[in-house]
Amino acid sequence: LFYSISVENKMKSLWCFMLLNVVFSSALPVEPIPSTEGENRQLAQEYLAKYYEPQGTSKHFKMSNDIPIADKIRQMQGFFGLQVTGKLDSKTLEMMKKARCGVPDVAFYSTFPGDLKWKKNDLTYRIVNYTPDMSPSEVDSAIQKALKVWSDVSPLVFTKVDSDDADIQISFGVREHGDSYPFDGPDGQLAHAFPPSPGIGGDTHFDDDETFTAGTVGYNLFLVAAHEFGHALGLSHSSDPGALMNPVYSNIDPRNFHLPQDDINGIQSLYGAPIGPVKPTGPTTPEPCDPNFFLDAVTTFRGEMMFFKSRFFWRKHPQMQETELHLISSFWADLPTKIDAAYESYEKDMVFLFRGKNYWALNGYTLVQGYPKSIYEMGLPKTVEKIDAAVYNKDTRKTLFFVGSKYWSYDEAQKTMDQGYPRKINLDFPGISITPDAVVEYNGNFYFPQVARMVARIYRETDREMHTLISL
């Protein structure tokens, strides 16, 4: 079930090993796109032409032409951390359909003449017109907050003016709006901005066919604007899925937004740090090969593995070498940004995700209506405030919930807790002396990775004994 570990890998964390190397004996093929789906192929061609081989000779978005389409697909797959095949598979198409920024993903800024930054720190901006989706005061507030994201971590200062010679001209338009880079209607491309330069440089345009809001319904103007202003200041796209400058829109709660460290590093490489004794820092994207890394939850998912950490999750397909990293909010805007525990129910074809006293259900990638529900509806006592780990046994159709030093057994068919629980974990699972971070079941075996001791153990239901799988 697992690859052997070479000597040079033994210093890596156990989770790094699991994330990058675990494979199951039964594997599902990567789903290709049927050849009859001409509409999808047309979408892919337009996407690649727009973001990986832009047309035209503008100095802003110029790139060499005549790149084979398979090479462009590989480039796109590599940028987003997908399996690099050069083929239009379902996951590649899925990524192409996500709402995103209209600026290309390749390193276009290397083609711009001169420095890719403003030669001054005091910049002016003008809001040329307003979207009817929001009140002018809401738009003003969203724009001001979006600029403040960057001024808080750099020496930049932004001043609103009502002048044609403002450094950054901000406007809303639809389709062809005067810059030779037309918008595409609802969804798809949300906005675009031009890098620092005379004339159109710094100008930021929003597609008014979108529904912009101050909340989480529609597209949050603050989040879209903060990203676009990164371009207006000289930043290109980041392949870090947690970065603000990642091209794909992520519907996070703007009230909890903190500029990620990747973006802070980028803007400070251009303009330096702000004046003051305290240097701002931001959240980072987790690195599974960090020896101190541990996961929040892990579960199977229709033949794949899903690993959760903070606001991120990894997808590992058994036939893919790469492990995909995504923001939870990029798939499920209504889920919490951190998951405590997760398990898959094969009979129900659902994945259940737990956070605090509540849990949610997924059917495929769709949130099931009627959730979240309380964990107490399952029969857990009110003394339980969160579930540390969960695992479903498809042979017994029972789900085990691990909480502290104890665990409960839940009968999925009867929807009740079994009698005689909770029981001590260390009595029934010898060798597991600490609260599990996560547990996953496969072929009747329970996998208990323990980062603190750098071991992974299997509990085999057939002989009810614990076996050491890996010891690093």
Phi and psi in degrees as a GROMACS rama.xvg file:
@    title "Ramachandran Plot"
@    xaxis  label "Phi"
@    yaxis  label "Psi"
@TYPE xy
-123.123  148.049  PHE-2
-67.324  153.58  TYR-3
-73.4879  156.959  SER-4
-101.572  126.218  ILE-5
-77.2545  164.553  SER-6
-59.5598  -42.3095  VAL-7
-68.7938  -18.3645  GLU-8
-89.639  -8.15295  ASN-9
-68.3432  -17.7221  LYS-10
-83.8203  -11.8625  MET-11
-74.8912  158.63  LYS-12
-70.7375  158.549  SER-13
-65.3964  -35.7701  LEU-14
-66.107  -35.7765  TRP-15
-58.3346  -43.4983  CYS-16
-61.3033  -46.5749  PHE-17
-65.8305  -44.7332  MET-18
-63.3675  -39.8877  LEU-19
-95.7013  -21.5841  LEU-20
-123.331  -15.6946  ASN-21
-68.4177  133.61  VAL-22
-138.676  148.218  VAL-23
-105.18  154.029  PHE-24
-69.698  -29.1306  SER-25
-99.2151  120.75  SER-26
-122.368  146.217  ALA-27
-102.209  138.748  LEU-28
-70.9611  152.833  PRO-29
-69.0372  127.33  VAL-30
-73.2501  119.684  GLU-31
-80.172  165.7  PRO-32
-87.9272  123.011  ILE-33
-55.3647  142.62  PRO-34
-65.5494  -19.5223  SER-35
-76.08  -12.4683  THR-36
-84.5492  70.0731  GLU-37
-61.9199  -30.9133  GLY-38
-63.3481  -41.3036  GLU-39
-66.5759  -38.7836  ASN-40
-66.4406  -37.333  ARG-41
-64.7803  -41.2904  GLN-42
-59.4124  -43.2469  LEU-43
-64.632  -42.1022  ALA-44
-62.9343  -41.8248  GLN-45
-67.1896  -39.0685  GLU-46
-62.4381  -47.8418  TYR-47
-67.437  -36.7431  LEU-48
-66.1972  -32.6022  ALA-49
-80.5975  -38.5966  LYS-50
-112.737  -12.1868  TYR-51
-129.883  -3.05083  TYR-52
-158.102  67.5745  GLU-53
-58.569  143.84  PRO-54
-87.9006  163.069  GLN-55
97.303  172.037  GLY-56
-118.384  15.9462  THR-57
-60.3921  139.906  SER-58
-65.0765  -16.483  LYS-59
-78.277  -40.4985  HIS-60
-125.552  36.5454  PHE-61
-83.6392  143.738  LYS-62
-156.702  156.666  MET-63
-64.638  147.408  SER-64
-99.7051  -176.168  ASN-65
63.0706  34.0422  ASP-66
-84.4693  126.964  ILE-67
-55.8096  143.92  PRO-68
-62.2897  -35.0995  ILE-69
-63.4152  -36.7279  ALA-70
-67.4189  -37.3196  ASP-71
-68.2606  -37.0536  LYS-72
-64.3717  -42.749  ILE-73
-61.0485  -41.9929  ARG-74
-62.4703  -43.6833  GLN-75
-65.9647  -43.9738  MET-76
-62.2678  -41.5882  GLN-77
-64.5692  -39.119  GLY-78
-62.1298  -41.7778  PHE-79
-92.6345  6.02051  PHE-80
73.102  25.0487  GLY-81
-88.742  167.827  LEU-82
-61.1797  122.695  GLN-83
-85.6081  101.42  VAL-84
-120.023  -22.2066  THR-85
76.8129  6.58383  GLY-86
-114.952  152.016  LYS-87
-86.0347  79.4176  LEU-88
-86.5223  177.755  ASP-89
-64.798  -37.1543  SER-90
-71.8099  -33.4702  LYS-91
-65.7515  -43.9396  THR-92
-65.4253  -38.5085  LEU-93
-57.9863  -42.7526  GLU-94
-67.2329  -38.0228  MET-95
-64.6097  -24.4411  MET-96
-87.1525  -4.85615  LYS-97
-74.8543  145.326  LYS-98
-65.0412  143.092  ALA-99
-159.726  176.396  ARG-100
-75.921  150.332  CYS-101
-86.6186  -3.49164  GLY-102
-77.2994  136.88  VAL-103
-59.5052  159.853  PRO-104
-90.4579  -23.7323  ASP-105
-75.7544  168.731  VAL-106
-79.0993  71.6462  ALA-107
-70.9456  -26.9056  PHE-108
-65.6305  -16.0241  TYR-109
-70.9167  -13.9796  SER-110
-91.3506  -8.47984  THR-111
-75.7826  140.635  PHE-112
-73.5906  142.138  PRO-113
78.6535  -168.452  GLY-114
-72.6789  146.678  ASP-115
-93.9904  50.0725  LEU-116
-158.229  161.568  LYS-117
-74.1673  145.312  TRP-118
-87.5226  11.2907  LYS-119
-144.101  159.997  LYS-120
-99.942  -19.1934  ASN-121
-93.7508  109.23  ASP-122
-116.948  149.835  LEU-123
-112.85  153.108  THR-124
-139.452  152.821  TYR-125
-134.678  133.838  ARG-126
-94.8081  106.23  ILE-127
-69.8449  -44.4413  VAL-128
-149.293  175.893  ASN-129
-125.842  150.832  TYR-130
-78.8667  143.597  THR-131
-73.8522  -8.29997  PRO-132
-70.4956  -24.5578  ASP-133
-134.1  159.081  MET-134
-72.8547  154.407  SER-135
-54.7615  -36.7894  PRO-136
-67.8121  -34.5458  SER-137
-67.9737  -40.5752  GLU-138
-64.5754  -46.2444  VAL-139
-56.2071  -43.9324  ASP-140
-65.8657  -44.0284  SER-141
-62.828  -42.0067  ALA-142
-66.7025  -43.7489  ILE-143
-62.4212  -43.0298  GLN-144
-67.4007  -36.7949  LYS-145
-65.6929  -39.5012  ALA-146
-69.8132  -34.8464  LEU-147
-64.5133  -27.8483  LYS-148
-52.4429  -41.289  VAL-149
-87.2953  -34.8943  TRP-150
-71.0421  -24.5187  SER-151
-68.2958  -22.8225  ASP-152
-118.264  15.3226  VAL-153
-151.635  173.975  SER-154
-80.6052  4.05556  PRO-155
-67.5486  143.859  LEU-156
-129.478  131.136  VAL-157
-115.382  132.873  PHE-158
-126.85  128.363  THR-159
-79.116  133.134  LYS-160
-135.243  167.376  VAL-161
-119.02  69.5998  ASP-162
-141.959  143.678  SER-163
-67.1861  -17.7579  ASP-164
-101.269  20.7721  ASP-165
-60.679  146.61  ALA-166
-63.2756  -43.3568  ASP-167
-117.21  112.457  ILE-168
-97.6702  123.951  GLN-169
-112.485  126.774  ILE-170
-147.138  160.533  SER-171
-114.938  134.211  PHE-172
-154.162  173.184  GLY-173
-129.075  151.26  VAL-174
45.9652  -125.053  ARG-175
-78.2019  117.253  GLU-176
-128.004  21.3298  HIS-177
102.519  6.91258  GLY-178
-124.631  10.2397  ASP-179
71.343  9.71996  SER-180
-126.676  78.5065  TYR-181
-66.1005  149.765  PRO-182
-79.1136  170.389  PHE-183
-117.334  18.3375  ASP-184
86.5231  -168.524  GLY-185
-57.8486  143.049  PRO-186
62.5285  -162.982  ASP-187
64.8241  -118.3  GLY-188
-82.1749  125.244  GLN-189
-95.0232  -35.3043  LEU-190
-170.737  168.875  ALA-191
-153.235  161.038  HIS-192
-143.314  157.061  ALA-193
-108.019  142.755  PHE-194
-71.7117  167.709  PRO-195
-56.172  126.855  PRO-196
-178.507  164.321  SER-197
-63.6938  156.848  PRO-198
77.8399  -117.784  GLY-199
-74.562  -10.9856  ILE-200
-54.8945  133.517  GLY-201
87.9577  -17.2061  GLY-202
-67.0897  142.458  ASP-203
-128.722  124.588  THR-204
-119.979  135.412  HIS-205
-113.868  137.906  PHE-206
-76.7678  109.678  ASP-207
-79.3115  3.15253  ASP-208
-78.3505  -11.7131  ASP-209
-82.9246  162.14  GLU-210
-101.127  105.312  THR-211
-93.1126  139.094  PHE-212
-138.969  173.851  THR-213
-97.3825  -1.31568  ALA-214
-118.326  -146.176  GLY-215
-103.648  -4.54641  THR-216
-84.5605  140.344  VAL-217
70.4511  -146.308  GLY-218
-111.833  123.313  TYR-219
-70.9457  119.494  ASN-220
-63.6892  -38.7243  LEU-221
-57.5685  -47.3544  PHE-222
-65.9493  -44.2371  LEU-223
-64.2179  -43.7806  VAL-224
-66.3699  -41.4772  ALA-225
-59.5835  -40.7375  ALA-226
-63.4679  -50.1423  HIS-227
-63.2466  -35.7795  GLU-228
-66.7279  -25.634  PHE-229
-59.3712  -42.8359  GLY-230
-64.9078  -42.5937  HIS-231
-62.7353  -19.9614  ALA-232
-96.8058  -7.56598  LEU-233
118.12  2.59989  GLY-234
-87.5825  143.358  LEU-235
-97.2212  -176.321  SER-236
-73.3744  150.88  HIS-237
-110.756  140.384  SER-238
-82.8237  -4.55929  SER-239
-70.376  115.562  ASP-240
-64.9304  -17.658  PRO-241
-90.1984  -6.72767  GLY-242
-80.0299  147.08  ALA-243
-60.2141  -33.8457  LEU-244
-84.5382  9.18023  MET-245
-67.4846  137.802  ASN-246
-68.831  -20.8944  PRO-247
-84.5628  134.341  VAL-248
-69.3036  134.545  TYR-249
-123.814  122.243  SER-250
-84.7341  67.9006  ASN-251
-86.0414  163.266  ILE-252
-72.8438  114.928  ASP-253
-62.7836  -21.2185  PRO-254
-69.1131  -22.7341  ARG-255
-105.648  15.6951  ASN-256
-75.3502  133.36  PHE-257
-134.038  131.201  HIS-258
-61.8849  121.868  LEU-259
-63.6093  156.85  PRO-260
-62.584  -33.3294  GLN-261
-58.6876  -40.6397  ASP-262
-73.5945  -37.3975  ASP-263
-60.7704  -44.7081  ILE-264
-60.867  -39.456  ASN-265
-66.0244  -48.9358  GLY-266
-69.6693  -33.9267  ILE-267
-74.4081  -21.8944  GLN-268
-68.6577  -22.5638  SER-269
-93.4833  -42.0229  LEU-270
-121.37  -6.02341  TYR-271
85.9902  177.702  GLY-272
-85.7351  159.605  ALA-273
-67.32  157.454  PRO-274
-73.4895  129.588  ILE-275
146.828  161.397  GLY-276
-74.4854  -26.9178  PRO-277
-99.2448  122.028  VAL-278
-91.4938  125.07  LYS-279
-67.3705  144.794  PRO-280
-128.806  160.903  THR-281
-137.211  173.718  GLY-282
-65.2224  146.948  PRO-283
-111.58  161.795  THR-284
-82.128  128.779  THR-285
-62.6235  145.286  PRO-286
-115.679  108.064  GLU-287
-63.265  -19.1698  PRO-288
-89.2306  4.93548  CYS-289
-68.8659  127.296  ASP-290
-61.6652  -18.1778  PRO-291
-96.8554  7.74586  ASN-292
-75.1988  140.891  PHE-293
-144.388  153.694  PHE-294
-93.6365  159.061  LEU-295
-87.6809  -36.8367  ASP-296
-163.069  157.461  ALA-297
-147.645  143.915  VAL-298
-154.512  156.548  THR-299
-76.4684  159.307  THR-300
-156.15  89.8202  PHE-301
50.3018  49.6347  ARG-302
92.0182  -13.7752  GLY-303
-99.4728  174.874  GLU-304
-116.695  140.731  MET-305
-123.279  127.591  MET-306
-118.021  126.806  PHE-307
-109.216  136.183  PHE-308
-149.111  119.391  LYS-309
54.5794  -128.867  SER-310
-92.2253  13.9744  ARG-311
-117.198  162.432  PHE-312
-146.48  148.794  PHE-313
-104.185  143.37  TRP-314
-113.761  128.377  ARG-315
-122.622  111.385  LYS-316
-90.2921  137.576  HIS-317
-60.679  -22.0333  PRO-318
-102.908  7.7726  GLN-319
-108.988  139.298  MET-320
-76.251  -41.224  GLN-321
-78.0981  150.129  GLU-322
-109.516  121.398  THR-323
-80.8682  136.841  GLU-324
-114.608  129.963  LEU-325
-138.914  158.539  HIS-326
-77.5441  138.404  LEU-327
-56.856  -41.6253  ILE-328
-67.3309  -19.9571  SER-329
-73.6454  -17.702  SER-330
-107.264  -39.3332  PHE-331
-135.753  96.7022  TRP-332
-66.8972  -24.9649  ALA-333
-93.8736  0.278636  ASP-334
-83.4242  153.802  LEU-335
-64.1238  159.431  PRO-336
-85.0081  8.11589  THR-337
-148.739  136.948  LYS-338
-114.285  132.662  ILE-339
-85.3471  -41.1941  ASP-340
-155.525  160.222  ALA-341
-157.359  149.817  ALA-342
-155.113  158.295  TYR-343
-107.813  130.384  GLU-344
-98.8448  111.921  SER-345
-68.1629  -39.4583  TYR-346
-66.9686  -38.7097  GLU-347
-85.0225  -11.5133  LYS-348
53.325  48.6769  ASP-349
-136.307  152.649  MET-350
-113.12  131.069  VAL-351
-107.475  132.057  PHE-352
-120.53  133.647  LEU-353
-116.835  139.589  PHE-354
-147.515  115.852  ARG-355
61.8952  -128.765  GLY-356
-92.8671  7.00842  LYS-357
-122.98  161.053  ASN-358
-143.659  154.328  TYR-359
-121.814  161.897  TRP-360
-126.384  138.468  ALA-361
-115.707  134.343  LEU-362
-114.616  104.069  ASN-363
66.6982  -129.931  GLY-364
-103.244  17.9767  TYR-365
-105.889  130.075  THR-366
-69.6348  130.522  LEU-367
-76.5573  135.934  VAL-368
-67.3333  152.245  GLN-369
94.9537  -1.5754  GLY-370
-112.502  156.586  TYR-371
-78.542  157.429  PRO-372
-119.678  164.135  LYS-373
-83.1702  140.176  SER-374
-65.1039  -20.0312  ILE-375
-73.0716  -18.9478  TYR-376
-66.2899  -20.2803  GLU-377
-82.1428  -13.0234  MET-378
106.868  4.78142  GLY-379
-70.9719  144.692  LEU-380
-70.6623  158.484  PRO-381
-67.4871  -11.1846  LYS-382
-73.3388  -17.5632  THR-383
-84.3867  118.121  VAL-384
-103.302  -16.2444  GLU-385
-161.541  155.434  LYS-386
-101.13  128.349  ILE-387
-80.1511  -38.0704  ASP-388
-157.852  155.554  ALA-389
-145.061  147.611  ALA-390
-150.163  137.983  VAL-391
-105.04  130.962  TYR-392
-100.623  108.224  ASN-393
-69.8544  -19.097  LYS-394
-75.7517  -43.0787  ASP-395
-94.5801  -12.7093  THR-396
58.9611  34.5764  ARG-397
-116.074  146.589  LYS-398
-111.934  131.305  THR-399
-100.925  129.752  LEU-400
-110.877  121.425  PHE-401
-99.6655  123.614  PHE-402
-135.913  110.609  VAL-403
61.9794  -125.014  GLY-404
-95.8094  5.87651  SER-405
-123.627  167.058  LYS-406
-145.018  153.002  TYR-407
-115.057  155.325  TRP-408
-116.033  124.87  SER-409
-112.465  126.62  TYR-410
-84.9956  109.841  ASP-411
-66.1609  -34.9349  GLU-412
-71.6771  -44.8185  ALA-413
-84.7158  -15.5153  GLN-414
58.4531  42.4787  LYS-415
-140.418  157.9  THR-416
-77.1351  141.068  MET-417
-70.2087  150.555  ASP-418
-69.1834  151.57  GLN-419
89.1084  6.88861  GLY-420
-118.425  152.703  TYR-421
-80.7489  158.792  PRO-422
-122.704  160.475  ARG-423
-73.3878  131.776  LYS-424
-63.2602  -45.1437  ILE-425
-70.2821  -16.2897  ASN-426
-81.103  -39.3772  LEU-427
-93.2153  -18.8854  ASP-428
-127.607  77.2673  PHE-429
-57.3173  135.876  PRO-430
99.0221  -16.5284  GLY-431
-95.5156  92.3101  ILE-432
-98.765  -6.20126  SER-433
-124.369  163.709  ILE-434
-62.8247  124.937  THR-435
-63.2184  137.598  PRO-436
-71.8383  -37.0077  ASP-437
-162.804  155.486  ALA-438
-139.119  142.28  VAL-439
-138.626  144.692  VAL-440
-108.29  140.091  GLU-441
-153.957  128.571  TYR-442
52.5919  40.6188  ASN-443
80.8079  1.50283  GLY-444
-106.372  140.981  ASN-445
-101.302  128.435  PHE-446
-102.291  122.52  TYR-447
-117.794  89.2699  PHE-448
-75.3005  134.061  PRO-449
-126.763  101.676  GLN-450
-65.2861  -37.8289  VAL-451
-59.9493  -33.4955  ALA-452
-107.261  -0.604663  ARG-453
55.2915  44.3734  MET-454
-132.72  155.595  VAL-455
-125.614  133.426  ALA-456
-121.994  149.142  ARG-457
-112.142  130.958  ILE-458
-101.133  115.296  TYR-459
-94.4872  119.814  ARG-460
-65.1486  -27.2791  GLU-461
-65.913  -39.9438  THR-462
-115.742  2.06235  ASP-463
51.3145  43.4556  ARG-464
-129.461  154.477  GLU-465
-95.0271  133.238  MET-466
-123.5  136.276  HIS-467
-76.6828  122.247  THR-468
-89.5773  -48.1222  LEU-469
-138.178  139.932  ILE-470
-136.069  113.954  SER-471
